[in-house]
């Protein structure tokens, strides 16, 4: 939790600092150009008029038509004085000051929002303390029930959580509760429907409130609100910078706007990664509620945590019944703040699911990492100029005019590595608990590697840099794979597969020898940092390379030996699936519409064409034969996500997931088509009549893909199935 937040903080800070370099004022750039031209004129005049030195006399005697091409050192103070008198002081641009200002605005704005968000929430929703009641209510048996405020405070006292105030939302009629606040002031908001829940199902009321108290006890409230505040501050900073680029203040307005568009994509990635983490915190809050006994309000006699678990199951089942169109599921995309209800119910049975590493998380973390690393490496030259201006670096110490300071990426690598390593350890625990839907862990690991590889490639496409372009480093390799192959796609694939495979071996070995939890966490986290730093050979002094790679290769071998040598019963084998997750499968009905065979053929042919188009775009992007501008990336990503969504709908386990994935896929294609049309209209490449005419093919692609997905879905589940039927 804290490592993910630290990675997001580092990435946003690096991005905020990068804004400083293309924001050189136009007046500053003009003054620098004028001074440069004036100084060149003065130096040229002195080159022609200054007397020759003895060395120059010898050169002139040896070479016919010799003329002076550079200024001798003995005359340099005189020329510099003349330049200062005629041209004035040279205006030196100091982007480090603007970088400090941008980072200060980000940090200060984030802290201010963190402190103000609770008060803004209270004002926005009109939250008020619960109005006093003359007498306590009674349940169906006539047992007196405490007021909402008293019930919440008693539960908080039982679990050792301090609540500053219990606030009442009279507008929200659902049975819901929300914990929010900052350090020192924790609030619990209760919707008006919680009063009815307290009367009808007191145990469910306890479960909902304990879930929110779990957020406070687990300290994820501070992390979530801090990252959210920092994210909003970064969004405001990017928006202000984009507006500044339109005013003509910056000398490189076009470059500043291009950077802002790249940073907008980064904000989406950080937002999605944050919400992916929120799934884990919700599952931990459920586990906290289920681990505490019921009856804290004096009604059930303290029957233990099983009653709370059952009450939470009932409450989640009620939520599923209230959302029949979604099958009790929330969005499967990473922008959802809560996990699916099916996953929450499964995590109550298998707590190891709370921290399982998902493919979305791997892809998003990989994308954020390569984006930020490229952003740092691209500005290595600016770091060198800063070192020369401040005297930290001497000119003689520069080996090349294109320095690449890989050591500057160490904060990112030392955080991203443990995130991946610990994520693999939690996935190993989930595999041991038997939750993998019948999929072998090796296949699951291959899927995670593919997702991480896709994220690494996407980050390099959004912001190209030395990771994939060796021309920016004078041919010097930045990553280890660049010495093995010239293909960026293949190199990043090897990096992701080797990273996850090695981390998984270490995690499996740690579990095989039954290391203590804290020791296993420390081992897998530290090893993840070693692996990610190891992919950048020049990040640390070359003298440490043998020791680093000895650790990177030695620990997995030791883990494999421990795994093979550990004596365990067959029912506890780590690499064999044992239990198929069969919870909440939903219903399956026929999804195809009756169409004539020629129309079906046309629909399937159209879907095949769209799929091939998406594959060609993906291949061109991965081979860097297509310019990865932000608009092209957004359009291509929408088309590829559409194809993936259609494929996911065809592979859906039941109707609710089929409809959900189908709607998400159509939204992706509609967004990509709309962005293409708007970009064409703005750029003048698509006239308005043609834009309207292209709406029909886009709609046809949507309908055709829906027909194809439904046909494949019915083919998987039985073509002639009528009415709802529970799958086997």
C-alpha positions, 0 to 999 in steps of 0.5 A: 500500500505505502510502496504503491503510494510512494511510486505514484508520488515519485512519478507525479513529482518527476512529471511536475519537475519536467514541466520546467524545461519547456517553459522557458519564457519567450523574453528570456529566449529572445534575450539569450539569442540577442546576447549570443549574436552580439557576443559572436560579432564582438569575438569575430572582430577581435579574431581579425584585429588581435595580434598573433601569438608566437604559436600562431606565428609558427602556424602561419609560417607553416600553413599558407593562407592561415587565419585564426579560427579560435580565440587564444587563451591569453586574449580571452579575459579581454574579449569577455570584458568587451562582450560584457561592456557591449552586450551586457550580462548574459541572461542565464536560464535556470530551469531548476528554479521553475522545477522547484516551483512546480514541485512545490506547487504540487506538494503544497497543493496536495497537502492543502487538498488533503487537509481540506477534502474532509471539510469540502465533503461535509459542505458538498453533501450537506452532512450534519450530526444525527438529530437527537431522538427522544427515545431509542427505537426498538427492533421487531422483538421489542429490544431497544436499539441505540441511536445511530451515533451511539451504535457507531461509537460503541463499535468504534470503541470495541475495535479501538478506533477513534471517531471524531464525529458521526455525520448523517446524509439525509439525501442518500436513501441507501444503506451505505456508510463512508469513512473519510477524514485526515489525521486527527479527525476521522468521520463516519458518514451514514446514509439515511437507509442505515437507520432501517438496516439497524432495525431490520438487520442489526448484524448487517449494520455492524458489518457495514460500520466495521468495514468503514472502521477497518479503513481507519484502523488499516491506515489506508484512509490517509494513503488514499486521500493523500494520493487523491489530493496529490493527483488533483493538485497534479491535474490542476498543475497540468491544466494551468501549464496547458493554458500557459502554453496557449498564451505565448509566454513560453518560447516552446509552446508547441513542445509544452503542449505536447508534454501536457498531452503526455502528462494527461495520459499519465494522470489517467494511468495513475488514476487507474492504478490508484483505483486498482489498489483501492480494490485491495483496501476494500477486501482488507476492510471486509476481512477486518469486519469479518474478524471482529465479533458481533453483538457489540451493541448488546443484542446478540450475546457476542456470537463471534466473527462468524455472525458478522461474516454471514451478515456481510455475505447477506449484505453483499447478496442484497447488493447483488440482487439490487443490481440484476443488470450487472449480476452483482458486479461492478465495472471490470475496468481499472477505473472502478473504485470497488471490486466486484461483489463476487470477488468480495464474497470469495475473499471472505472465504479466501483472505489471500485474494485481498493482495493478489497481483492482477494483470491490470496492476502489472500493466499500469505499474509497468506503464508508469515506471517506463514513462517516468524513467524515460522522462528522467533519462531524457533530461539527463543533459539538463541535469548536466547543465545544472551541475556545470552551473553550480560547480557540482560537475566539471566540464572535464568529467563529461565523457559525452555530449549526451550523458545519460544519468541512470542513477537518477532513476534509482528512487523509481526502481527501488520502489517499483521493484518491491511492488512487483516482488511483493505482488508476486508473493501475495499471488503465490499465497493466493495460488496456495489457497486454491483460487485461480479458477482452475488455471495453472499458476504457470499460465497465470504467471505467463499472463502477468508477464504479458500484462507487465510487458504491455505496460512497459511498451505502452509507457515507452510509446507514450513518452519515448526515450533512451529505453527504446531509442539508443540514438539518444545515448550515442549508442550506449546501452541503458538496459541489460537487454540492449546488449542482447537484442536490438528489438525493443519489444523482444527486450522488454518481453524478456525483461518482464518474463525474467523479472516475474519468473525470478521473483516467483521462484524466490517467493515460492522458495520462501513459502517452501521453507515457511519463513515468517511473514515479516522475513518473507516480506522483507526478502521478496521486497528487497529481491524485487528491488535488486532485480529491477536495478539489475536491468540497468547496469549503469545505475550503480557503480560497475564494481558492484555488478558481480555482487548484484547479479550474484544475488539476482541469480543466486536467490532464485536458484536457492528458492528452486532448491528449497521448493524441490527439497521441501517435503509437502503432501500432494494436496499442498503442492504449490504448482498444481491447481486444487480448487475451482472457484465456483462462486456466484456464476450467474445465469447463461441464456442464448445471446444471438439474434436470429439473422439470415446467413448472408448477414451473419457472414457480413457481420463476422467478416466486418469483425475480422477486419476490425480485429486485423486492423487493431493487430496491425496498429499494435504491431506498428506501434510496437515496432515504432514504425508509427509515430506515437503521438498522444492522439494516435495512442488514444485512437489505437488504444481505444480500438485495441481495447474494443477488440479485447472487450469483444473477445472478453465478452465471447469468453464471459462465464455468464450473461451479466459479464457478457453484457458488461464487457460488451458495453465497455468494448462499445464505449472504447470504440465509440470513444476512439471513433469520436476522437478520430473524427474530432481530430480530423475536423479540427485538422481539416483532413475530414470535412463535415459531410464525410464525418457524418457519412463515417458514422454509419460504418462505425455503427455497423462495426459496433453491431457486427462485433456484437453479433459475432461476440454473441455467436461465439458466446452461444457456441461456448455455452450451447447454441440452442439453450433456452431460458435461464439455466445454471451452468455446470 
